[in-house]
Amino acid sequence: MLDKLDFIVDKYQDLNKKLSDPKIINDTKQFQKHVKEHAEIEPIVTKYREYKEVIEQLKEAKQMLQENLEDEFKEMVKIEITDLTKREEQLIEELKILLVPKDPNDDKNVIVEIRAGAGGDEAGIFAGDLFRMYSRYAERQRWKIDLMSCNNQGVGGFKEVIFMVKGNGAYSKLKYESGVHRVQRVPATESGGRIHTSTATVAVLPEADDIDIEINQNDVRVDVYRSSGNGGQSVNTTDSAVRLTHEPTGIVVACQDEKSQLKNKEKAFKILKARIYDKMLQEQNAEIAQARKSQVGSGDRSAKIRTYNFPQGRITDHRINKTVYKLEGFLDGEINEMLDALITTDQAEKLKNIK
């Protein structure tokens, strides 16, 4: 651990030099990247310097104890050694927590994609329930929701809904929501009172900015067409809908909710960037999967992560085997207890790897 900390101090000093280099100052992207990195490791460097000071004070106190001291003074030195030893142990634990690898995307806005899965109309209604749950949670966090694309179904709910959550630390909280959500309840359309099981998939993508990823415009095919469905006067009258196809990856994004073709294109590019960036992250995570043994992650989108059981009024997260019995409040956005438990478990797993 100390070797790792010495390396971080060297890196911090190197960054200090770079941030005063005129060439880097004039390169906005490079400068922003180094400023961000500098800010991330500064708390570690500050804490490590405090640790080294305590170690030095402890060494001096132990040396003093070897000298011919009066009994009263010797007792004072012993008390100081006890206090410094406790502080040393405390600082080691604090440094371990600071050394837990920080997800570089944690502070970012997110794009959330919810799609109805198995279960027909009931799956679409459940997708709508999840959209409301995240919207209410965002309101409680004083975050902003920006609806980017939606495909309504006739009986309420969505076949697909895509929205952006704008707020500090949005990804750090919501990244654990990616996966298959399952609901068990009696649908409103069920006359026999039988419990049905339906699913919806959630994908949480960090918003990609220009520093993270740059898309070559020549790699993107842009098609415009007339929007369809609910949307007011512009529907079927203007070519306002936009479809983007990123040819190297085959990723396709369509947006038609705005009356303006320009706004639809802008939203589609944000979604496209996020999906390409997410694809890149998934590939990186696959390469280091052995190093990331934590069962709490944002990796496997096909994994069933949570069950919402209406008859029993419970929500169970299968990754950490945690159940809470406040279904109504949970679906109204009171999901902090579950998210905090997921974060704590994830951090505990990562702490095991720090030596």
N, C-alpha and C positions, 0 to 999 in steps of 0.2 A: 504493500500500500504506500509506503514512504517513497519508494522509487517512482511510483505513479504520480505522487504529489510533487516530487522534485521536477519531474518532466513537465507538469502543468505550470509550475513557477517559471521554468525556462521558456515555455510557450507564451506565458503572460508577458514576460520581459521582451520577447521577440515581437509580440503584437504591439507593445508600447512604441517600439521603434518604427514599426510599419505605419502606425497611425500618425506619426509625425513626418512621414516621408511624403514630399510634395507630389510625387508620381501617383501614389496610392490615393492621396486626398483628392486628386483630380479625376480619378476613376471611381465614379459614384458606386457602381456595383461592388467593386473590390472593397471600397471604404466601408460600405454598409455591412458587408459580410464580416469584416474584421471587427467593426464596432460591436456587432451582435455577439461574436465569439468572445470578445474582451469582457463584455458585460456578463456573459454566462459563467466564465471561470473566475471572475474577480472575487465573489464570495468564498470560493474554495481557497484561493490564495490568501485572503485576509484571515480565514480561520486557521490555515496551516501556519501562518506567521505567528498567530497567537499560541498555537500548540508548541512551536519551537521556543518561544519565550518562556512558556511554563516549564518545558524540559530543561532549559538553561537555569532557571530559578531553582528547580528541584535539585539539579546537580550541585549548585552553589550551596544550598541548604544542607545537603548530605555531607559535603566537604567540611562545612562549619561544625557539624556534629562530631567530626573526628578531632577537633581542636579541644584544648583544655578550657571548658566553659564552666561558668557558675551554674548550679543546678537550676535556678529559676530561668536563666537564659536558655539553657539546654531544653527545658520543657517547652518554651516558646518556639524554638526551632523545630521540635518534634511535631507540635501542632501545625506549624506551617507546612511541614513535609506531608502530613496527613491531608491537609486541605489541597495542596498542589497535586498530590497523587489522585485525589478524587476529580480534580479539574482535568487532569491528563486523561483519565478514563472517559470523562464526559465529552471532551474534545475529540477523542478517537471515534466515539459513536456518532457525533455530529458530522465529522469528516466522512465517515462511511456513508451517511445519508446523502451528503452533498456529492459524493462520488457515484451515486446511483445514476446510470446513464440517463440523461434528460432527452426526451424525445424532442428533436429540433422543431417539430410541428406543433408542439403543445400550445403555444400562444396564438395559433392561427384561427381564423374563421373556418367554418366547415360547410361543405355541401352535403346535405343528407338526401339520400334517395330511398324512398319506400315503395315497394312493389307488392301487390297482392300475390299470394302464392296459391297453395292448394286450398280448395274450399269454396270455389265459385263466388257468388255475390257476398257471402259472409266474409270471405278473405278480403274483399275490397272494403267492406265496412270496417273490418279490423285495421286495415291500412289507414283508414281515416281516423280511427281511434288513436293510433300511434302518432299520426301527424299532430293531432290535438294535444296529446301528451307532451311531445317535444316542444310544441308552441307555447304551452302553459309553463313548462319548465324554463324556457328561454325568457318568458315574461318575468318570472320570479327572479331570474339572474340579471334582469334589466338588459338583456341582449335583444338584438333586432332580428326579426324574421323577414326574409325577402323571398317570396314565392317565385320560382324560376320556370317551372313547367309542371303541368298536371294533366292527367287523363282521367276525367270523371267517369264513373259508371252510373247506369240509370237509376239504381235503387239507393243511391247515396254512397259515399266513400270514393275510393280511387283505385283504378287499375295501377296507376303509377303517380307519384307526386315527388317533385324535386324542389328543394328549397335551401337557401343559404341562411346560416345562423352567424350573425356578426356580433362578436363580443370577445373580450380578453379571456383567453384560456378556454375557449369553446371546444377546441379539439381535445385538450387534456381531459375534459370531463366526458365528452360524447363519444370518444374513439372506441370505448368498450361496448358500444351499442350495435356494432356491426355483426350481422349474423341472422339466423332464422328465429323469429318470434312466433310462438304458438299460442293460440287461444282455445280454451275449452268452455263452451257455453251453449245455451239453447238459443238459436237464432230467432229473431222476430218473425221470420217467415215460416218457422217450424210449428205446425199445428199439433203435432203429437207430443211435444215437450221433450224430445230427445236431445241429448247433448251432442253437439258437433265439434269436431276439431278442425281448425283452419290455421293457415300460416300466412305470414308476411315477411319479406326479407328487407333488412335495413342495411344500407351501405353508408358509412361516414367517411367522407373524403376531405383531407385538408385542402384549403384553398391554395392553389399554386400561384406564386407571383413570378415576376421576370427573373428573379435571382435563382429560383428553383429550377425553372424550365423555360426553354425558349422554343416556340413552335415555328418551323419553317412554313411560311404561308403557301409555298408551292406544294407542300405535302397535303394541303387541305382542299378538298373539293367542296364548293359551296353551291347548294341548290336552293332556289326559292320557289315557293308554291303557295297556293291559296289555302288559308287556314280553314279548318272544319270544326264542327261542334259548336258549343256555346261560346260566344265572344262578342256579340253586338253587331254593329253595322259593318265592321270590316270583314266579317266572315264571308267567304266566297266572293268578295268584291275586289280585293287587292292581293297581290303576291307578297304578303307580309310574313308568312311562315318561312323559317330557315332550317335547312338540314346541312350539317357539317359532317364530312367523312374524312377521317385522318387515315390516309392510305397506307402508311408504314405499319400501323397497328390494327387497322380495320375498325377502329372505334367510331361509332355513329352517334351524333347528338342532334335532336330536333327540338326547336322551340317555336311556339305559335301563339303564346298567351298575350303578348303585347300587340297593339295595333300597328306599331312601328316596326318595319323590317330591320332597321338599324338596332333597335333595342333588343329584338329577338336574336340578332346576330351576336350582339355583345354578351347576352346571357349564355348563348350556346357556346361561345368561345371560353367563357369561365368554366362551364361544366366540362368541356373537352379538355382544357388544361388540367383540371382537377383529376379527371379520369386517367389521363396519360401519366401524371405525376404519381397517382395512386398505383398504377400498373408498375411503374418503376420501383416504388417502395415495396410492393408485394414481391417482386423479383429479388430485391435485395434481402428482404426478410426470409425468403425461401433459402437463400444461400447461407444464412447464418441461423437457420432454424434450430440447429443443435445447441447453439449458444443461448437461444431463447426458449427455455423449457417451460416458462410460465404458462399455465393453462389460461391465464387471463391475458388476452391480447386482442389485436384488431386484425388478425390474420385471416383465419378460415371463414369465408363468407357463407359457406354451405353448412356450417355447424349450427345445430339447434342450441341456442344460448339461454332461452327463457320461456317459461310457460305462465300464462295468465289464466288461472282456473276460477271461473265465476261461481260455480256451485259452492266452493269452499272459501271463496273470497281471498285467495292467496296468489302471490307471485313468487315463483321459484327461479333463481338463476342457477343453472346446472353447472357452470364453470367453478363456482365457489360453494355450491350446495347451500345457498342461503335462501330462506323463505321469509317473506314479510306478509302480514295479514291486514293489509289496508288497500285493497284493490281500487276502491273508488278514488281515494286520495292519490294513489300512484298514477292512475290514468288521468288525473287532473294536474299532473306535473310534479307531484311530491316524490321525486325519484332520487333525492340526494343520499338517503341512507344506503341504497343499493350501490350507487356510483362510488360513494366513499369506501364501501367494503371492497369493491373491485380494485380501486386505486391502492388501498392498503395491502391487499393480497399481492398485487403486482409488484409493489415496492419491496415487500418481504421476500419475494422470490428473487428479485434482482440483488438484494442485500447479501443473499447467500453466496453470490459469486464474487463478492469483494473481499480480498485478503490483504 
